[in-house]
Amino acid sequence: MPLIRFHRSALPAQPWKNGGGVTREVLCLPEGSGFERFDWRVSIAHIASSGPFSAFPGVDRVITLLEGGGVHLRSADGAIDHRLDTPLAPFAFPGEASVHGELLGTDCHDFNVMTRRAACSARVQVLREPGALPACAQGLLMAVGGGWRANEGGEVLQLQADEGLWWHGSDRSWHLVPDSAQSALLAVSIEAKTP
């Protein structure tokens, strides 16, 4: 399967599932599956006001602050009480939780990974130094704050800040090198669960 490249600024905006905000969808697989049937989904959300998060029963979520003041996440049952105020520090929580997000100052943008619990699981890493990602059949890379060189099978791809790529359907392994000390990379690896 080919690599799909994207730039954050070119992603179309759409309302949240509950209508309380705007998100830019990077991918939703299988294609055409929508909110109720996806196996995994990646998006970038703009949170401009406090309010409830959409509920996704049977889904695991990982949220990562990209920029802005952040948000305080609290669940109705008290199980979740987390200040998402440190950029590039992934936080995982169950999608069925009744979560309210209270803005911590200014608005913010968040990187979101959602996986259908019965179908697959996600590992979200933030890289700041050269390194290698082991082979996986599905995943995503996105450069933040600076560029990266991504080498896969001898082919070197350049990712500038806010550029990324994703793939599925064939194993790929990556050797990754930042362009500067300010460069960070969000790396998502998806592992399918056997039926």
C-alpha positions as CSV (number, residue, x, y, z in Angstrom):
1,M,0.0,0.0,0.0
2,P,1.3,3.5,-0.8
3,L,2.3,6.1,1.8
4,I,-0.3,8.9,2.2
5,R,1.3,12.3,2.9
6,F,-0.5,15.2,4.5
7,H,0.0,18.8,5.7
8,R,-1.8,19.9,8.8
9,S,-3.0,23.2,7.2
10,A,-4.6,21.3,4.3
11,L,-6.8,19.0,6.4
12,P,-10.5,19.9,6.1
13,A,-12.3,21.1,9.3
14,Q,-15.4,19.4,10.5
15,P,-17.6,19.6,13.7
16,W,-17.0,17.3,16.6
17,K,-19.3,14.3,17.0
18,N,-21.2,16.3,19.8
19,G,-21.0,19.6,17.9
20,G,-18.9,21.3,20.6
21,G,-15.7,22.0,18.6
22,V,-13.9,21.6,15.3
23,T,-11.5,18.8,14.3
24,R,-9.3,18.2,11.3
25,E,-9.4,14.5,10.4
26,V,-6.1,13.0,9.2
27,L,-7.4,9.5,8.6
28,C,-10.3,7.2,9.5
29,L,-9.9,3.6,8.6
30,P,-11.5,1.5,7.1
31,E,-12.3,4.3,4.6
32,G,-15.9,5.4,4.8
33,S,-16.4,3.8,8.2
34,G,-17.4,7.1,10.0
35,F,-17.6,7.7,13.7
36,E,-19.4,4.5,14.7
37,R,-17.4,1.8,12.8
38,F,-13.7,2.9,12.4
39,D,-10.9,0.7,13.6
40,W,-8.5,3.6,14.0
41,R,-8.8,7.4,13.6
42,V,-6.3,10.3,13.9
43,S,-7.4,13.9,14.1
44,I,-6.2,17.4,15.3
45,A,-8.8,19.2,17.4
46,H,-9.1,22.9,18.1
47,I,-10.6,23.5,21.5
48,A,-11.8,27.1,21.9
49,S,-14.1,26.7,24.9
50,S,-14.7,24.5,27.9
51,G,-17.2,21.7,27.5
52,P,-17.9,17.9,27.3
53,F,-15.9,15.6,25.1
54,S,-17.7,13.3,22.7
55,A,-18.2,9.8,24.0
56,F,-16.8,6.8,22.0
57,P,-17.9,3.5,23.7
58,G,-15.5,0.7,23.0
59,V,-12.7,3.0,21.9
60,D,-9.4,3.9,23.5
61,R,-8.1,7.4,23.1
62,V,-4.7,9.1,23.3
63,I,-4.6,12.9,23.4
64,T,-1.5,15.0,23.0
65,L,-1.3,18.8,23.4
66,L,0.3,20.4,20.4
67,E,0.1,24.1,21.4
68,G,-1.9,26.5,23.5
69,G,-2.8,26.7,27.2
70,G,-4.1,23.1,27.4
71,V,-7.2,21.6,29.1
72,H,-8.1,20.0,32.4
73,L,-9.8,16.7,31.8
74,R,-12.2,15.4,34.5
75,S,-14.6,12.5,34.3
76,A,-17.9,12.4,36.1
77,D,-16.9,9.4,38.2
78,G,-13.6,11.0,39.3
79,A,-11.4,8.3,37.6
80,I,-9.9,10.9,35.3
81,D,-8.4,14.1,36.7
82,H,-5.6,15.2,34.4
83,R,-4.1,18.6,33.4
84,L,-3.2,18.3,29.7
85,D,-0.9,21.4,29.9
86,T,2.5,20.0,28.8
87,P,3.0,20.0,25.0
88,L,3.9,16.6,23.5
89,A,3.0,14.5,26.5
90,P,0.5,11.8,25.4
91,F,-2.3,10.9,27.8
92,A,-4.5,7.8,27.3
93,F,-8.1,7.4,28.5
94,P,-11.2,5.2,27.7
95,G,-13.5,6.7,25.0
96,E,-16.7,5.8,26.9
97,A,-15.7,8.0,29.9
98,S,-17.9,11.0,30.5
99,V,-15.1,13.6,30.3
100,H,-15.4,17.4,30.7
101,G,-12.6,19.6,29.4
102,E,-11.9,22.9,31.1
103,L,-9.6,25.3,29.2
104,L,-6.5,26.4,31.0
105,G,-6.2,29.9,29.7
106,T,-6.1,30.2,25.9
107,D,-7.5,27.9,23.3
108,C,-5.4,24.9,22.3
109,H,-4.8,22.3,19.6
110,D,-4.6,18.6,20.4
111,F,-3.5,15.5,18.4
112,N,-5.9,12.6,18.9
113,V,-5.5,8.9,18.2
114,M,-8.6,6.6,18.7
115,T,-8.6,2.9,18.3
116,R,-11.5,0.4,18.4
117,R,-10.6,-1.7,21.4
118,A,-11.7,-5.0,19.9
119,A,-9.8,-4.3,16.6
120,C,-6.4,-2.8,17.5
121,S,-4.3,-0.8,19.9
122,A,-2.1,2.3,19.5
123,R,1.3,3.2,20.8
124,V,2.0,7.0,20.6
125,Q,5.6,8.1,21.0
126,V,7.3,11.5,20.9
127,L,10.8,11.4,19.4
128,R,13.3,14.1,19.8
129,E,16.5,12.3,18.9
130,P,17.6,10.0,16.0
131,G,16.1,6.5,16.4
132,A,14.4,3.6,14.7
133,L,10.8,2.4,14.8
134,P,10.3,-1.3,14.5
135,A,8.2,-2.6,11.6
136,C,4.4,-2.3,11.8
137,A,1.7,-2.7,9.2
138,Q,-0.2,0.5,10.2
139,G,1.0,3.8,11.5
140,L,1.6,7.5,11.2
141,L,4.5,10.1,11.5
142,M,4.0,13.8,12.0
143,A,6.8,16.4,12.4
144,V,6.4,19.1,15.1
145,G,8.5,22.2,15.6
146,G,11.1,21.2,13.0
147,G,11.9,18.9,10.2
148,W,12.8,15.2,10.1
149,R,14.4,12.7,7.6
150,A,12.5,9.4,7.5
151,N,14.4,6.5,5.9
152,E,12.4,3.4,5.0
153,G,14.0,0.7,2.9
154,G,16.7,3.1,1.5
155,E,14.1,5.8,0.5
156,V,14.6,9.0,2.4
157,L,11.5,11.3,2.9
158,Q,11.7,14.8,4.3
159,L,9.0,15.9,6.7
160,Q,8.9,19.6,7.5
161,A,7.0,20.9,10.6
162,D,3.3,20.1,10.4
163,E,3.9,17.6,7.7
164,G,3.2,13.9,8.1
165,L,2.5,10.6,6.5
166,W,0.6,7.4,7.2
167,W,0.3,3.9,5.9
168,H,-1.5,0.6,6.3
169,G,-1.6,-2.8,4.8
170,S,2.2,-3.5,4.7
171,D,5.0,-3.6,7.2
172,R,7.2,-0.6,7.3
173,S,10.1,0.2,9.5
174,W,11.7,3.6,9.8
175,H,15.1,5.2,10.7
176,L,14.3,8.8,11.8
177,V,16.7,11.8,12.1
178,P,15.7,15.3,13.3
179,D,17.0,18.4,11.4
180,S,17.5,20.4,14.6
181,A,17.4,20.3,18.4
182,Q,13.9,21.9,18.3
183,S,12.4,19.1,16.1
184,A,10.0,16.6,17.6
185,L,8.1,13.8,15.9
186,L,4.8,12.1,16.8
187,A,5.0,8.4,15.9
188,V,1.9,6.3,16.0
189,S,2.2,2.5,15.7
190,I,-1.0,0.5,15.4
191,E,-1.2,-3.2,16.3
192,A,-4.1,-5.2,15.0
193,K,-5.7,-7.7,17.4
194,T,-6.3,-11.2,16.2
195,P,-10.0,-12.3,16.2
